[in-house]
């Protein structure tokens, strides 16, 4: 069983921080955590296939040496054995490479950083839509999205916010949250990020008399 990202008390801390921030602004703050934004299977398979091609090429060029070795090793040698050795060896080598490419940490070495960033942003944008952040009354939804395996944070704001707040305003919040996560203080960082977002939202979107809580304050724990 996978270990939960947050305990109930941690989730409540974040939800309380969201509720407190939203008590002063008409903006809606949503938090979400996902284990990984993509399985990167294509890149892992590509590495395995490329490695298999290299293995096949090297062994094929060494066909004579392999045949001689097998002939010296086994009494009942057959001419088809070098071909079988190369074929089976290539498949096994590809399988081993594919398994290694799936090890956490290794995949980040073989997948370009630009691809990782793109995958995380796409997953964040998908959840932005799924959660209804684009459908708040004044288009003032904001998403704090953490992708753990990629070690990436995305902060997305809806049109109503982007029309009044410079996108660069959120960079410091993202950097602070990333630093907190690096030091094992994800919950503290998430609470601080929510509070910082609230401070910035209140400047342009103060609370309204008829304001309603349109979206859940709980941390959304997403499936991979």
N, C-alpha and C positions, 0 to 999 in steps of 0.2 A: 504494500500500500504506500502510495506517495505521501510524503510528509506535507501537511497543510502549510500554505504560505504564512498564514496568520492565525493566531489563536482567537477565540471569541472576544477576549478582553482587548486584544490589539485591534481587532476589527471595530470594536465599540469606541476605542480611542479615536480612530480615524473618523468614524461616523459622527461622533460628538464634535470633532473639529470642523467637519463639513457643516453641521447644523449651526454651529456658532458663527462660522463665516457667513453663511447664507442668511443669518438673522439680521445682517446689516446691509445686504445687497440683494438686488433682484436677479443677480447672476446665479447660475446653477453649476455647481462643481461636482464632477463625477470622478471617482478613482477606480482604476482597474489594474489587475496583475495577471500576467500569463507566464507559464513556465517557459515557453518558447513560441515565437511568432511564426516559425516555419520549420519543417523537418529537413530542408535543404537536401532532399533525396537525390535530386538531379545532379548536384555538384558532387555528392558522395559517389554516385554511380559513375560519373564522368572520371573521377580520380581512379576508381577501380578499373575502368575500361582502359584508361591510358596506361596504368601500371601493367595491366595484362598484356597490352600491345608491346610494351618494352620487354617484358619477360619472354613473350613469344618470339620476338625478333632476336633477342640475345641467344635463346636456346636453339632457335633455328640455325643461326650462324655457327653454333657449336654442335651441330647435328653429328658430325663425325666423331667428336670427342665423347659425346653422350653414348653413341652406339658402341664405341670401344669400351667404355666403362661398364655398360650393361653386359656386354659380351664377356668381359673378364669376371664379372660378379656372379652371373647366373650360368649354370650348366646348360639349361634348356632354353638358350637364347633364340629369339625369333626376330626376323627383320622388321616386323611391325612394332616392336617394343619402343624404339626411340620416338616414333610418331605418337604412340599412346602416352609416353612419358611427357612429351611436350604439350599435348592437348590437355591431359589431366592436370599437369603442373600449372598450366596457364589458368585453368578454371579455379584451382585451389588458391593460387596467388591472388586472383581477382577477389575471391571470397574473403580472404584475410584482409586485403586492403579495404574492402567495403566495410567490414566489421570495425577495423581501426578508425575509419573515417566517421563512424557513428559515435565514437567515444567523445564524451563532453569535453570540450576544450580543443580537441583535434579538429573538429569540424570548423571551428572559427579560424583555424590556420589555413584551411583549404578554400574557404568561401571568401571572396573579396569583401572588404569592409563596406564598399558601396552597395553591394547586394544585400548584406545584412541590414544596413540602414534602411534600404528600400523596403525590405520585407517587413520590418518592424513598423515602419510608417504606414504601409498598406494595411497591416492588421489593426493598427490603431484607428485608421480611417474607417475600416469596416465596422469596428465596434462603435465608433462615433455615430455611425448610421443606425446600427442595431439598437443602441441604447436610447435613441430618440433625441440625442443632443442637438440635432439640427432642427428640432420641432418645438423648441421652447417658445413661449409667447413673444419674447423680444429678441430671439436669436442670440441669447447670452449664455449659452452652455460652454463649459470648458472641461476638457478631459485631461487627467494626469494618468498616463499609461506607462506601466513598468513591464518590460520584457526581461525576465531574469537570466535566461541562458545567454542571450546576446549582450547582456549588461547595457541595455539601452533604455532611455526614458524619452517619451514623446509627450509634449504638451500641446494640445490642439484647442483652438478657440473658434467659436462660431462667428458668422459674419457680423452680427451686431457688435461683438467685442472688437474684431479686427478693424472695423470701420473707425474705431476711436482709440484703440490701444496699439502701439507699435509692436509688431511680432517679436522684435529684439528684446522687448521688456521681459519676456518669459525666459530668456537664456540663463540669467542668474539663478532663477528658481530651479531650472533643470540641472544646472551644474552643482548647486548645493545638494539637491536630492541624490544625484549620482555619487557625490563624495560621501554622503551619509550611508548609502548602500554599501559602498566599498569598505566602510568601517563597521559593517554589520549592524547598522542602526536604521534599517529600512522604515520601520514604523515611525521613529522619531523624525526621519527625513520626510516621510509622507505627511505627517501632521504639520510640520513646518511649511511644507510646500502648499498645503491647503490654506494655512493661515496667510502666507504671502500672497497667494492668488486672491484671497478675500480682501486684503489690504488694497490691492491694485484695482479690484473690481468696484469697490465702494466709491472710488474717486469719480467714476463715470456712471455707475449703475447703483445708486443708493436704493435702499429698500423702499417699496411702494406700499401704500395702505392696504391694497387688495392683493398683495403678493402671496403666492401659493408655492409650496414645495412641489415642484413638478417631477423631480427625479429622485431616485433612492439615494440616501446618504451612505449606505453600506458599501464597503469595498467589493467590487465585482471580481470574483475569482473565475477566470476564463479557462475553458478547455483549450488544449493545444490545437 
